[in-house]
Amino acid sequence: MVGKIIQYDPDKEAGEVEGEDGLSYPFSIIDVSGFSSAPRVGQEVEFETDEGVIYSLKPCSLTPKESKKDQPKKQVETIKEEITYEDISLPIPLEVSIKESIERYFSKMIVDLEEYSYDFKDDEQLDYIRMRRFLNTAYNNLLDLDSKFINNDLKIIHQYLDEIYKLYCNFVQKIDLPNISFETIFLSAQPQYMWRKQKLENNRSEIATQKGVVRNLSAQVENLKKEHLAKPRDKSVEIRFKHFNGMYVDALHHLANLRDENIVLLRELKAFEEEYYGPFVSEFGQFARKQKEKIVRLLDGYAYYFDKMMWDLAENSKSIREFFLKANIQDEFSSKTYLKYYLKGLDELKMSELHRELKTLLAYLESLSQVSVAIVDEDKQKRNRLLKIIRLYNPEVKVSAYEQFKLFASSFRQESYQLVLLDISVRNPSCEKAIETIRDIEKNRLKKCRICIMSKSFSKEELAYYHKMGISHFLIKAMSENDLAKRIKVLLEDLHEDQLRA
């Protein structure tokens, strides 16, 4: 029945309702449910009675424009909206694949990266993550010396680096914790999983509320039982006792159902998580690694051009040239030269952590101009003799020695060598096949390594044969230590000068 409250005493927690039949019905606060605050006079309510006694009272769900005829239809529509998925005891289906969930989540970043896409050559790279702070410092210092030394191209590359680095930081933050990525990227993309998880949380909240209801009803039933014993002939007390006892039993039953539902929900949620966590971590790890490499490659490529362009422009600035002259900086205009100048004035005894990082950075920059040499010789004694001579007479050269060509080839795929000293008697593969393999590995590289064939001696036929293969450098290993050192020095001089100019 529909009515409105005509009287309510908050101290007694009791009041009266006037029904649509014109009669008044008393109620107690224990009969009330669904109110966000205390009942107030004039409030429209819905209530139910048993032999003239109110046992259920709640706020009216009808708006002034709604009639009772509209109410059943509205309830049916609400029920349809709530029944969204199938029985919770069924396994949770995979609705969005792992690959699709990852691509959806990172779609904006992938599109943003395409804007900066560029096919850099192998040697066009400078470690931006390591160089970032110093490059920005050098850039700002040069601007202080001459605010007009830059051009529009340098500004654009500087902006690109800032924007790509922001994408990098954001990406690294998102891939740092696999557990969080699994939940944020994959699980959140599964509609039925998320629906059941929300249902689990709703049930937990309702269980907490229902426990309070059960406690209150239990106390009310006990009070009414005592009141009924004291007034056995009072019919209204008996009716109220039966009503609240029924509500108490229903509440216990509902609480048990909620707990049973949560057991099923937890089981299916856990089963779904365990089934897809491993595959997700594996596929996401591969995706993250490839994307991170892609972003870093863009950073390193643009950093290479930024560094080169910045110092080329600086060298054309009169103000910056005068500064270098007054500071007695005589080497080429480069980050390495500027960093040396900066570090020269620091007190090593008071060197901060930042300054120690700069010294490490200088070592990195110097390594970029360092000539790398590889020795490939299956004769351990001859290999070690050559290794010792190169290190003794050319300490600035980075030299590595390999007994097997396959080990060298594996290393050569990862890093460049400017000079390869290849013994003519190598096997598996032969010297000819080894030369072909070297050329094949470096075919897409801008800078090619110099191959020098080594042997105890060479016949005219052998020299002519290898000349046809494009080999013009030869080394006779039977020479004395001094002669070997001189010959290697000749091979290295041009390489070293070229590398320094680069």
The 8 nearest C-alpha neighbors of each residue, nearest first, counted from 0:
[[1, 46, 45, 47, 2, 18, 19, 48],
 [2, 0, 45, 44, 19, 18, 46, 3],
 [3, 1, 18, 19, 44, 17, 43, 45],
 [2, 4, 43, 42, 44, 16, 17, 41],
 [3, 5, 16, 40, 41, 42, 6, 15],
 [4, 6, 40, 16, 15, 41, 3, 17],
 [5, 7, 14, 15, 40, 4, 8, 16],
 [6, 8, 14, 13, 9, 40, 15, 39],
 [9, 7, 11, 10, 13, 12, 14, 6],
 [8, 10, 12, 11, 7, 13, 37, 14],
 [11, 9, 12, 8, 13, 7, 14, 28],
 [10, 12, 13, 8, 9, 14, 27, 7],
 [13, 11, 9, 28, 10, 8, 27, 14],
 [14, 12, 27, 11, 8, 26, 28, 7],
 [13, 15, 7, 6, 26, 25, 8, 27],
 [16, 14, 25, 6, 24, 5, 26, 4],
 [17, 15, 4, 24, 23, 3, 5, 18],
 [18, 16, 23, 2, 3, 22, 21, 4],
 [17, 19, 2, 20, 21, 22, 1, 16],
 [18, 20, 21, 2, 1, 17, 0, 22],
 [19, 21, 18, 22, 17, 2, 23, 0],
 [20, 22, 19, 18, 17, 23, 2, 16],
 [23, 21, 18, 20, 17, 24, 19, 16],
 [24, 22, 17, 16, 18, 15, 25, 21],
 [23, 25, 16, 15, 17, 26, 22, 53],
 [24, 26, 15, 14, 16, 23, 53, 27],
 [27, 25, 14, 13, 53, 15, 24, 30],
 [26, 28, 13, 29, 30, 12, 14, 25],
 [29, 27, 31, 12, 30, 13, 26, 14],
 [28, 30, 27, 31, 32, 26, 219, 12],
 [29, 31, 55, 28, 54, 27, 56, 26],
 [30, 32, 56, 28, 29, 57, 55, 33],
 [33, 31, 57, 34, 56, 30, 55, 58],
 [32, 34, 57, 35, 58, 31, 56, 36],
 [35, 33, 36, 32, 58, 57, 37, 38],
 [36, 34, 33, 37, 38, 32, 58, 57],
 [35, 37, 34, 38, 39, 33, 32, 58],
 [36, 38, 39, 34, 35, 9, 28, 12],
 [39, 37, 36, 40, 34, 7, 42, 4],
 [40, 38, 42, 41, 37, 7, 4, 6],
 [39, 41, 4, 5, 42, 6, 7, 38],
 [42, 40, 4, 3, 5, 39, 43, 6],
 [43, 41, 3, 4, 40, 39, 44, 38],
 [44, 42, 3, 59, 2, 58, 41, 4],
 [43, 45, 59, 58, 2, 3, 57, 1],
 [44, 46, 1, 59, 57, 0, 56, 58],
 [47, 45, 56, 55, 0, 1, 57, 44],
 [46, 48, 55, 53, 0, 54, 56, 49],
 [49, 47, 53, 52, 51, 54, 50, 46],
 [48, 50, 52, 51, 53, 54, 47, 238],
 [49, 51, 52, 48, 235, 238, 53, 234],
 [50, 52, 49, 48, 53, 24, 235, 25],
 [51, 53, 48, 49, 50, 54, 24, 235],
 [54, 52, 48, 47, 26, 55, 49, 51],
 [53, 55, 30, 48, 47, 52, 56, 49],
 [56, 54, 30, 47, 46, 53, 31, 57],
 [55, 57, 46, 31, 30, 45, 32, 47],
 [58, 56, 32, 45, 33, 44, 31, 59],
 [59, 57, 44, 45, 43, 60, 34, 33],
 [58, 60, 44, 45, 43, 61, 57, 1],
 [61, 59, 58, 62, 45, 44, 57, 70],
 [62, 60, 59, 65, 63, 66, 70, 67],
 [61, 63, 65, 64, 60, 59, 66, 43],
 [64, 62, 65, 61, 66, 60, 43, 59],
 [65, 63, 62, 66, 61, 69, 67, 68],
 [66, 64, 62, 63, 61, 69, 67, 70],
 [65, 67, 68, 69, 64, 70, 61, 63],
 [66, 68, 70, 69, 65, 61, 71, 1],
 [67, 69, 66, 70, 71, 72, 65, 73],
 [68, 70, 67, 66, 72, 71, 65, 73],
 [69, 71, 73, 67, 72, 68, 74, 66],
 [72, 70, 74, 73, 69, 75, 68, 67],
 [73, 71, 75, 74, 70, 69, 76, 68],
 [72, 74, 76, 70, 75, 71, 77, 69],
 [75, 73, 77, 71, 76, 72, 78, 70],
 [74, 76, 78, 72, 77, 73, 79, 71],
 [77, 75, 79, 73, 74, 78, 72, 80],
 [78, 76, 74, 80, 79, 75, 73, 81],
 [77, 79, 75, 81, 80, 76, 74, 82],
 [78, 80, 76, 82, 77, 81, 75, 83],
 [81, 79, 77, 78, 82, 83, 76, 75],
 [82, 80, 78, 79, 83, 77, 84, 76],
 [83, 81, 79, 80, 84, 78, 85, 77],
 [84, 82, 81, 80, 85, 79, 194, 191],
 [85, 83, 82, 86, 191, 87, 194, 81],
 [84, 86, 87, 83, 89, 82, 88, 191],
 [85, 87, 88, 89, 84, 90, 82, 83],
 [88, 86, 89, 85, 264, 263, 195, 90],
 [87, 89, 86, 263, 90, 267, 264, 85],
 [88, 90, 87, 86, 91, 85, 267, 92],
 [91, 89, 267, 92, 88, 87, 271, 270],
 [90, 92, 192, 89, 271, 191, 267, 93],
 [93, 91, 94, 90, 191, 192, 271, 189],
 [94, 92, 95, 91, 96, 189, 191, 271],
 [93, 95, 189, 92, 96, 190, 191, 188],
 [96, 94, 93, 189, 100, 99, 188, 97],
 [97, 95, 99, 98, 100, 94, 93, 185],
 [96, 98, 100, 99, 279, 101, 185, 95],
 [99, 97, 101, 96, 100, 102, 282, 283],
 [98, 100, 102, 96, 101, 97, 103, 95],
 [99, 101, 103, 97, 98, 102, 185, 96],
 [102, 100, 104, 98, 99, 103, 105, 184],
 [101, 103, 99, 105, 106, 104, 100, 98],
 [104, 102, 106, 100, 101, 105, 99, 107],
 [103, 105, 101, 102, 106, 100, 184, 107],
 [104, 106, 108, 102, 107, 103, 109, 101],
 [105, 107, 103, 109, 102, 108, 104, 110],
 [108, 106, 110, 109, 105, 111, 104, 103],
 [107, 109, 111, 105, 110, 106, 112, 166],
 [110, 108, 106, 112, 111, 107, 105, 113],
 [111, 109, 107, 113, 108, 112, 106, 114],
 [112, 110, 108, 113, 109, 114, 107, 115],
 [113, 111, 109, 114, 110, 115, 108, 116],
 [112, 114, 116, 110, 115, 111, 109, 108],
 [113, 115, 112, 111, 116, 110, 117, 109],
 [116, 114, 113, 112, 117, 159, 111, 297],
 [115, 117, 113, 114, 112, 118, 297, 119],
 [118, 116, 119, 115, 297, 300, 113, 114],
 [117, 119, 120, 116, 297, 300, 121, 296],
 [120, 118, 117, 300, 123, 121, 124, 297],
 [119, 121, 123, 122, 118, 445, 444, 124],
 [122, 120, 123, 444, 119, 445, 124, 443],
 [121, 123, 120, 124, 445, 444, 446, 119],
 [124, 122, 120, 121, 300, 303, 119, 125],
 [123, 125, 300, 299, 303, 122, 126, 302],
 [124, 126, 299, 303, 302, 127, 300, 123],
 [125, 127, 299, 129, 128, 130, 124, 302],
 [128, 126, 130, 299, 131, 129, 302, 125],
 [129, 127, 131, 130, 126, 298, 295, 299],
 [128, 130, 127, 126, 131, 360, 132, 133],
 [131, 129, 127, 133, 128, 132, 134, 126],
 [132, 130, 127, 134, 128, 133, 129, 135],
 [131, 133, 135, 134, 130, 136, 129, 128],
 [132, 134, 136, 135, 130, 131, 137, 357],
 [135, 133, 137, 131, 136, 132, 130, 138],
 [136, 134, 138, 132, 133, 137, 139, 131],
 [137, 135, 133, 139, 138, 134, 140, 132],
 [136, 138, 140, 134, 135, 139, 133, 141],
 [137, 139, 135, 141, 136, 140, 134, 142],
 [138, 140, 142, 136, 141, 137, 135, 143],
 [141, 139, 143, 137, 142, 138, 136, 144],
 [140, 142, 144, 138, 143, 139, 137, 145],
 [141, 143, 146, 139, 145, 144, 140, 138],
 [142, 144, 140, 141, 145, 146, 139, 138],
 [145, 143, 141, 142, 319, 318, 140, 146],
 [146, 144, 142, 147, 148, 143, 141, 318],
 [145, 147, 142, 148, 143, 144, 149, 141],
 [148, 146, 145, 149, 142, 150, 316, 144],
 [147, 149, 145, 146, 316, 312, 313, 150],
 [150, 148, 147, 153, 312, 151, 154, 309],
 [149, 151, 153, 152, 154, 148, 147, 312],
 [150, 152, 154, 153, 155, 149, 156, 157],
 [153, 151, 155, 154, 150, 156, 149, 157],
 [152, 154, 156, 155, 151, 150, 157, 149],
 [155, 153, 151, 157, 152, 156, 158, 150],
 [154, 156, 158, 152, 157, 153, 159, 151],
 [155, 157, 159, 153, 158, 154, 160, 305],
 [158, 156, 154, 160, 155, 159, 153, 161],
 [157, 159, 155, 161, 156, 160, 154, 162],
 [160, 158, 156, 162, 157, 161, 163, 155],
 [159, 161, 157, 163, 158, 162, 164, 156],
 [162, 160, 158, 164, 159, 163, 165, 157],
 [161, 163, 159, 165, 164, 160, 158, 166],
 [162, 164, 166, 160, 165, 161, 159, 167],
 [163, 165, 167, 161, 166, 162, 160, 168],
 [166, 164, 168, 162, 167, 163, 169, 161],
 [167, 165, 163, 169, 164, 168, 170, 162],
 [166, 168, 164, 170, 165, 169, 171, 163],
 [169, 167, 165, 171, 170, 166, 172, 164],
 [168, 170, 166, 172, 167, 171, 165, 173],
 [169, 171, 167, 173, 172, 168, 166, 174],
 [172, 170, 168, 174, 173, 169, 175, 167],
 [171, 173, 169, 170, 175, 174, 168, 176],
 [172, 174, 170, 171, 175, 169, 180, 176],
 [175, 173, 171, 172, 176, 170, 180, 177],
 [174, 176, 172, 173, 171, 177, 180, 179],
 [175, 177, 179, 178, 174, 180, 173, 172],
 [178, 176, 180, 179, 181, 175, 280, 174],
 [179, 177, 181, 180, 176, 182, 276, 280],
 [178, 180, 182, 181, 177, 176, 183, 184],
 [181, 179, 177, 183, 184, 182, 178, 176],
 [182, 180, 178, 185, 179, 184, 183, 177],
 [181, 183, 186, 179, 180, 184, 185, 187],
 [184, 182, 180, 187, 181, 179, 185, 186],
 [183, 185, 180, 181, 182, 187, 100, 104],
 [186, 184, 181, 188, 100, 187, 182, 183],
 [187, 185, 182, 188, 189, 184, 181, 183],
 [186, 188, 189, 185, 183, 184, 182, 193],
 [187, 189, 186, 185, 100, 190, 95, 184],
 [188, 190, 192, 186, 187, 191, 94, 95],
 [191, 189, 193, 192, 194, 188, 94, 187],
 [192, 190, 194, 193, 189, 195, 91, 84],
 [191, 193, 195, 189, 194, 190, 196, 91],
 [192, 194, 196, 190, 191, 195, 197, 189],
 [195, 193, 191, 197, 192, 196, 190, 198],
 [196, 194, 198, 192, 197, 193, 199, 191],
 [195, 197, 193, 199, 198, 194, 192, 200],
 [198, 196, 200, 194, 199, 195, 193, 201],
 [197, 199, 195, 201, 196, 200, 202, 194],
 [200, 198, 196, 202, 197, 201, 261, 195],
 [201, 199, 203, 197, 202, 198, 204, 196],
 [200, 202, 198, 204, 203, 199, 197, 205],
 [203, 201, 205, 199, 204, 200, 206, 198],
 [204, 202, 206, 200, 205, 201, 199, 207],
 [203, 205, 201, 207, 202, 206, 200, 208],
 [204, 206, 202, 208, 207, 203, 209, 201],
 [207, 205, 209, 203, 208, 204, 202, 210],
 [208, 206, 204, 210, 205, 209, 203, 211],
 [209, 207, 205, 211, 206, 210, 204, 212],
 [208, 210, 212, 206, 211, 207, 205, 213],
 [209, 211, 213, 207, 212, 208, 206, 214],
 [212, 210, 214, 209, 208, 213, 215, 207],
 [211, 213, 209, 215, 210, 214, 216, 208],
 [214, 212, 210, 216, 211, 215, 217, 209],
 [213, 215, 217, 211, 212, 216, 210, 218],
 [216, 214, 212, 218, 217, 213, 219, 211],
 [215, 217, 219, 213, 218, 247, 214, 220],
 [216, 218, 214, 220, 215, 219, 213, 221],
 [217, 219, 221, 215, 216, 220, 222, 214],
 [218, 220, 216, 222, 221, 217, 223, 215],
 [221, 219, 223, 217, 222, 218, 244, 216],
 [220, 222, 224, 218, 219, 223, 217, 225],
 [223, 221, 219, 225, 224, 220, 226, 218],
 [222, 224, 226, 220, 225, 240, 221, 227],
 [225, 223, 221, 227, 222, 226, 220, 228],
 [226, 224, 228, 222, 223, 227, 229, 221],
 [225, 227, 223, 229, 228, 224, 230, 222],
 [226, 228, 230, 224, 231, 229, 225, 223],
 [229, 227, 225, 226, 231, 230, 224, 223],
 [228, 230, 226, 227, 231, 225, 224, 232],
 [231, 229, 227, 233, 232, 228, 226, 236],
 [232, 230, 227, 228, 233, 229, 234, 237],
 [231, 233, 230, 234, 227, 237, 236, 235],
 [234, 232, 230, 235, 236, 231, 237, 227],
 [235, 233, 237, 236, 232, 238, 231, 239],
 [234, 236, 238, 237, 233, 239, 52, 50],
 [237, 235, 239, 238, 234, 233, 227, 240],
 [236, 238, 240, 234, 235, 239, 241, 227],
 [239, 237, 235, 241, 240, 236, 242, 234],
 [238, 240, 242, 236, 237, 241, 243, 235],
 [241, 239, 237, 243, 242, 238, 223, 244],
 [242, 240, 244, 238, 239, 243, 245, 237],
 [241, 243, 239, 245, 240, 244, 238, 246],
 [244, 242, 246, 245, 240, 241, 247, 220],
 [243, 245, 247, 241, 246, 242, 220, 240],
 [246, 244, 248, 242, 243, 247, 241, 249],
 [245, 247, 243, 249, 244, 248, 250, 242],
 [246, 248, 244, 250, 245, 249, 216, 243],
 [249, 247, 251, 245, 250, 246, 252, 244],
 [248, 250, 252, 246, 247, 251, 253, 245],
 [249, 251, 253, 247, 252, 248, 246, 254],
 [252, 250, 254, 248, 249, 253, 255, 247],
 [251, 253, 249, 255, 250, 254, 248, 256],
 [252, 254, 250, 256, 255, 251, 249, 257],
 [255, 253, 251, 257, 256, 252, 250, 206],
 [254, 256, 258, 252, 253, 257, 259, 251],
 [257, 255, 253, 259, 258, 254, 260, 252],
 [256, 258, 260, 254, 255, 259, 202, 253],
 [257, 259, 261, 255, 260, 256, 254, 262],
 [260, 258, 256, 262, 261, 257, 255, 263],
 [261, 259, 257, 263, 258, 262, 256, 264],
 [260, 262, 264, 258, 263, 259, 199, 265],
 [261, 263, 259, 265, 260, 264, 266, 258],
 [264, 262, 266, 260, 261, 265, 88, 267],
 [265, 263, 261, 267, 266, 262, 268, 260],
 [266, 264, 268, 262, 263, 267, 261, 269],
 [265, 267, 263, 269, 264, 268, 270, 262],
 [268, 266, 270, 264, 269, 265, 90, 271],
 [269, 267, 265, 271, 270, 266, 264, 272],
 [268, 270, 272, 266, 267, 271, 265, 273],
 [269, 271, 267, 273, 268, 272, 274, 266],
 [272, 270, 274, 268, 269, 273, 267, 275],
 [273, 271, 269, 274, 270, 275, 276, 268],
 [272, 274, 270, 276, 271, 275, 269, 277],
 [275, 273, 271, 272, 276, 270, 277, 278],
 [274, 276, 278, 272, 273, 277, 279, 271],
 [277, 275, 279, 273, 278, 272, 274, 280],
 [276, 278, 280, 279, 275, 281, 274, 273],
 [279, 277, 281, 275, 280, 276, 282, 274],
 [278, 280, 276, 282, 281, 277, 283, 275],
 [281, 279, 283, 277, 278, 282, 284, 276],
 [280, 282, 278, 284, 279, 283, 277, 285],
 [283, 281, 279, 285, 284, 280, 278, 286],
 [282, 284, 286, 280, 285, 281, 279, 287],
 [283, 285, 287, 281, 282, 286, 280, 288],
 [286, 284, 288, 282, 283, 287, 289, 281],
 [285, 287, 283, 289, 284, 288, 290, 282],
 [288, 286, 284, 290, 285, 289, 283, 291],
 [287, 289, 291, 285, 286, 290, 284, 292],
 [290, 288, 292, 286, 291, 287, 293, 285],
 [291, 289, 293, 287, 292, 288, 286, 294],
 [290, 292, 294, 288, 293, 289, 287, 295],
 [293, 291, 295, 289, 290, 294, 296, 288],
 [292, 294, 290, 296, 291, 295, 289, 297],
 [293, 295, 291, 297, 296, 292, 290, 298],
 [296, 294, 298, 292, 297, 293, 299, 291],
 [297, 295, 299, 293, 294, 298, 292, 300],
 [296, 298, 300, 294, 295, 299, 301, 293],
 [299, 297, 295, 301, 296, 300, 127, 302],
 [298, 300, 124, 125, 302, 296, 127, 126],
 [301, 299, 124, 297, 303, 302, 298, 123],
 [300, 302, 304, 303, 298, 299, 305, 297],
 [303, 301, 305, 299, 300, 304, 125, 127],
 [304, 302, 125, 124, 300, 301, 306, 305],
 [305, 303, 307, 301, 306, 302, 308, 300],
 [306, 304, 302, 308, 303, 307, 309, 301],
 [307, 305, 309, 303, 304, 308, 302, 310],
 [306, 308, 304, 309, 305, 310, 311, 303],
 [307, 309, 311, 305, 310, 306, 304, 312],
 [308, 310, 306, 312, 307, 311, 305, 313],
 [311, 309, 313, 312, 308, 307, 332, 333],
 [310, 312, 308, 314, 313, 309, 307, 315],
 [313, 311, 315, 310, 309, 314, 308, 148],
 [314, 312, 310, 316, 315, 311, 309, 319],
 [313, 315, 311, 312, 316, 310, 320, 332],
 [316, 314, 312, 313, 317, 311, 320, 148],
 [315, 317, 313, 319, 314, 318, 148, 320],
 [316, 318, 320, 319, 321, 315, 314, 313],
 [319, 317, 321, 320, 316, 145, 322, 144],
 [318, 320, 322, 316, 321, 317, 144, 313],
 [321, 319, 323, 317, 322, 318, 316, 324],
 [322, 320, 324, 318, 319, 323, 325, 317],
 [321, 323, 319, 325, 320, 324, 326, 318],
 [324, 322, 328, 326, 320, 321, 325, 327],
 [323, 325, 321, 327, 322, 326, 328, 320],
 [324, 326, 322, 327, 323, 321, 328, 320],
 [325, 327, 323, 324, 328, 322, 340, 321],
 [328, 326, 324, 325, 329, 323, 322, 340],
 [329, 327, 323, 326, 330, 324, 340, 325],
 [328, 330, 327, 331, 324, 323, 332, 336],
 [329, 331, 328, 336, 332, 333, 337, 327],
 [330, 332, 333, 336, 329, 328, 500, 335],
 [331, 333, 310, 314, 336, 330, 334, 311],
 [334, 332, 336, 335, 310, 331, 337, 307],
 [333, 335, 337, 336, 338, 332, 306, 310],
 [334, 336, 338, 333, 337, 364, 339, 361],
 [337, 335, 339, 333, 338, 334, 330, 340],
 [336, 338, 340, 334, 339, 335, 341, 333],
 [337, 339, 341, 335, 340, 336, 334, 342],
 [340, 338, 336, 342, 337, 341, 343, 335],
 [341, 339, 337, 343, 338, 342, 336, 328],
 [340, 342, 338, 339, 343, 344, 337, 345],
 [343, 341, 339, 345, 344, 340, 338, 358],
 [344, 342, 340, 341, 345, 339, 346, 338],
 [343, 345, 342, 341, 346, 340, 339, 347],
 [346, 344, 342, 343, 347, 350, 341, 349],
 [345, 347, 349, 348, 350, 344, 343, 342],
 [348, 346, 350, 349, 345, 351, 354, 355],
 [349, 347, 346, 350, 345, 351, 355, 354],
 [350, 348, 347, 346, 351, 345, 354, 352],
 [349, 351, 347, 348, 354, 346, 355, 352],
 [350, 352, 354, 353, 349, 355, 347, 356],
 [351, 353, 355, 354, 356, 350, 357, 349],
 [354, 352, 356, 351, 355, 357, 350, 358],
 [355, 353, 357, 351, 356, 352, 350, 358],
 [356, 354, 352, 358, 357, 353, 351, 359],
 [355, 357, 353, 359, 354, 358, 360, 352],
 [358, 356, 360, 354, 355, 359, 361, 353],
 [359, 357, 361, 355, 360, 356, 362, 354],
 [358, 360, 356, 362, 357, 361, 363, 355],
 [361, 359, 357, 363, 358, 362, 356, 364],
 [362, 360, 358, 364, 363, 359, 365, 357],
 [361, 363, 365, 359, 360, 364, 366, 358],
 [362, 364, 360, 366, 361, 365, 359, 367],
 [365, 363, 361, 367, 366, 362, 335, 360],
 [364, 366, 362, 367, 368, 363, 361, 369],
 [365, 367, 369, 363, 368, 364, 362, 370],
 [368, 366, 364, 365, 369, 363, 498, 370],
 [367, 369, 499, 498, 366, 365, 370, 364],
 [370, 368, 366, 367, 396, 371, 365, 397],
 [369, 371, 396, 495, 397, 417, 368, 372],
 [372, 370, 397, 416, 417, 398, 396, 369],
 [373, 371, 398, 418, 416, 419, 417, 397],
 [374, 372, 419, 399, 400, 398, 420, 418],
 [373, 375, 400, 420, 401, 419, 399, 421],
 [374, 376, 401, 421, 402, 400, 420, 422],
 [377, 375, 422, 402, 378, 382, 374, 401],
 [376, 378, 402, 379, 425, 403, 375, 382],
 [379, 377, 376, 381, 380, 382, 402, 383],
 [378, 380, 382, 381, 377, 383, 402, 376],
 [379, 381, 383, 382, 378, 384, 385, 377],
 [382, 380, 384, 378, 383, 379, 385, 376],
 [383, 381, 379, 385, 380, 384, 376, 378],
 [382, 384, 386, 380, 385, 381, 379, 387],
 [385, 383, 381, 387, 382, 386, 380, 388],
 [386, 384, 388, 382, 387, 383, 389, 381],
 [385, 387, 383, 389, 384, 388, 382, 390],
 [386, 388, 384, 390, 385, 389, 391, 383],
 [389, 387, 391, 385, 390, 386, 392, 484],
 [390, 388, 393, 386, 392, 391, 387, 385],
 [389, 391, 394, 393, 387, 388, 392, 386],
 [392, 390, 388, 389, 393, 387, 394, 386],
 [391, 393, 389, 390, 388, 394, 484, 488],
 [392, 394, 390, 389, 395, 396, 391, 488],
 [395, 393, 390, 396, 391, 392, 389, 397],
 [396, 394, 393, 397, 369, 370, 390, 392],
 [397, 395, 370, 394, 393, 398, 369, 371],
 [396, 398, 371, 370, 372, 395, 369, 399],
 [397, 399, 372, 373, 371, 396, 400, 386],
 [400, 398, 373, 374, 372, 401, 397, 386],
 [399, 401, 374, 373, 375, 398, 402, 386],
 [402, 400, 375, 403, 407, 374, 376, 406],
 [401, 403, 377, 376, 375, 404, 400, 379],
 [404, 402, 405, 401, 406, 377, 407, 375],
 [403, 405, 407, 406, 408, 375, 402, 401],
 [406, 404, 408, 407, 403, 409, 427, 428],
 [407, 405, 409, 404, 408, 403, 410, 401],
 [406, 408, 404, 410, 405, 409, 401, 411],
 [409, 407, 411, 405, 410, 406, 404, 412],
 [410, 408, 406, 407, 412, 411, 405, 413],
 [409, 411, 407, 413, 408, 412, 414, 406],
 [412, 410, 408, 414, 413, 409, 415, 407],
 [411, 413, 410, 409, 414, 408, 440, 415],
 [412, 414, 410, 411, 409, 415, 408, 440],
 [415, 413, 411, 412, 410, 416, 409, 371],
 [414, 416, 411, 417, 413, 371, 412, 448],
 [417, 415, 371, 418, 372, 448, 373, 419],
 [416, 418, 448, 371, 449, 372, 370, 415],
 [419, 417, 449, 372, 448, 416, 450, 373],
 [418, 420, 373, 450, 372, 421, 374, 451],
 [421, 419, 374, 451, 452, 375, 373, 450],
 [422, 420, 452, 375, 453, 419, 451, 374],
 [421, 423, 453, 376, 424, 452, 425, 454],
 [424, 422, 430, 453, 454, 425, 452, 421],
 [423, 425, 422, 426, 430, 429, 454, 376],
 [426, 424, 429, 430, 423, 422, 377, 376],
 [425, 427, 429, 428, 424, 430, 404, 403],
 [428, 426, 429, 425, 404, 405, 403, 433],
 [427, 429, 426, 432, 433, 430, 425, 404],
 [428, 430, 426, 432, 431, 427, 425, 433],
 [429, 431, 433, 423, 432, 425, 434, 428],
 [432, 430, 434, 433, 429, 435, 428, 468],
 [433, 431, 435, 429, 434, 430, 428, 436],
 [432, 434, 430, 436, 431, 435, 428, 429],
 [435, 433, 437, 431, 432, 436, 430, 438],
 [434, 436, 432, 438, 433, 437, 439, 431],
 [435, 437, 439, 433, 434, 438, 432, 440],
 [438, 436, 434, 440, 439, 435, 433, 441],
 [437, 439, 435, 441, 436, 440, 442, 434],
 [438, 440, 436, 442, 437, 441, 435, 443],
 [441, 439, 437, 438, 442, 436, 412, 443],
 [440, 442, 444, 438, 443, 439, 437, 447],
 [441, 443, 439, 444, 440, 438, 447, 445],
 [444, 442, 441, 445, 440, 121, 120, 439],
 [445, 443, 441, 446, 442, 121, 447, 120],
 [444, 446, 447, 443, 120, 121, 122, 442],
 [447, 445, 444, 448, 122, 441, 417, 121],
 [448, 446, 445, 441, 449, 444, 417, 442],
 [447, 449, 417, 418, 416, 450, 446, 419],
 [448, 450, 418, 417, 419, 451, 447, 472],
 [451, 449, 419, 418, 420, 448, 452, 470],
 [450, 452, 472, 420, 473, 421, 419, 453],
 [453, 451, 473, 421, 422, 420, 423, 474],
 [454, 452, 422, 474, 423, 421, 475, 473],
 [453, 455, 456, 475, 423, 476, 422, 474],
 [454, 456, 476, 477, 475, 457, 453, 474],
 [457, 455, 454, 475, 458, 477, 476, 453],
 [458, 456, 461, 462, 459, 454, 455, 475],
 [457, 459, 461, 460, 462, 456, 463, 464],
 [458, 460, 462, 461, 463, 457, 464, 456],
 [459, 461, 463, 458, 462, 464, 457, 465],
 [462, 460, 464, 458, 463, 459, 457, 465],
 [463, 461, 459, 465, 464, 460, 466, 458],
 [462, 464, 466, 460, 461, 465, 459, 467],
 [465, 463, 461, 467, 462, 466, 460, 468],
 [464, 466, 468, 467, 462, 470, 463, 461],
 [467, 465, 470, 463, 469, 468, 464, 471],
 [466, 468, 465, 464, 469, 463, 470, 462],
 [467, 469, 465, 466, 470, 464, 431, 434],
 [470, 468, 466, 467, 471, 465, 450, 464],
 [471, 469, 466, 465, 468, 472, 450, 451],
 [470, 472, 466, 469, 473, 451, 465, 450],
 [473, 471, 451, 470, 452, 450, 474, 449],
 [474, 472, 452, 451, 453, 471, 475, 470],
 [473, 475, 453, 476, 452, 454, 451, 472],
 [476, 474, 454, 455, 477, 456, 453, 478],
 [475, 477, 455, 478, 454, 474, 453, 483],
 [478, 476, 455, 475, 479, 456, 454, 483],
 [479, 477, 476, 483, 482, 475, 480, 481],
 [480, 478, 482, 481, 483, 477, 476, 484],
 [479, 481, 483, 482, 484, 478, 388, 385],
 [480, 482, 484, 483, 479, 485, 478, 388],
 [481, 483, 485, 479, 484, 480, 478, 486],
 [484, 482, 486, 480, 485, 481, 478, 479],
 [483, 485, 481, 487, 482, 486, 488, 480],
 [486, 484, 488, 482, 483, 487, 481, 489],
 [485, 487, 483, 489, 488, 484, 482, 490],
 [488, 486, 490, 484, 489, 485, 483, 491],
 [487, 489, 485, 491, 490, 486, 492, 484],
 [490, 488, 486, 487, 492, 491, 485, 493],
 [491, 489, 487, 488, 492, 486, 493, 494],
 [492, 490, 488, 494, 489, 493, 495, 487],
 [491, 493, 495, 489, 494, 490, 488, 496],
 [494, 492, 496, 495, 491, 497, 490, 489],
 [493, 495, 491, 497, 492, 496, 498, 370],
 [496, 494, 498, 492, 497, 493, 370, 491],
 [495, 497, 499, 493, 498, 494, 492, 500],
 [498, 496, 500, 494, 495, 499, 493, 501],
 [497, 499, 501, 495, 368, 496, 500, 494],
 [498, 500, 496, 368, 501, 497, 495, 369],
 [501, 499, 497, 498, 496, 368, 331, 495],
 [500, 498, 499, 497, 368, 496, 367, 307]]
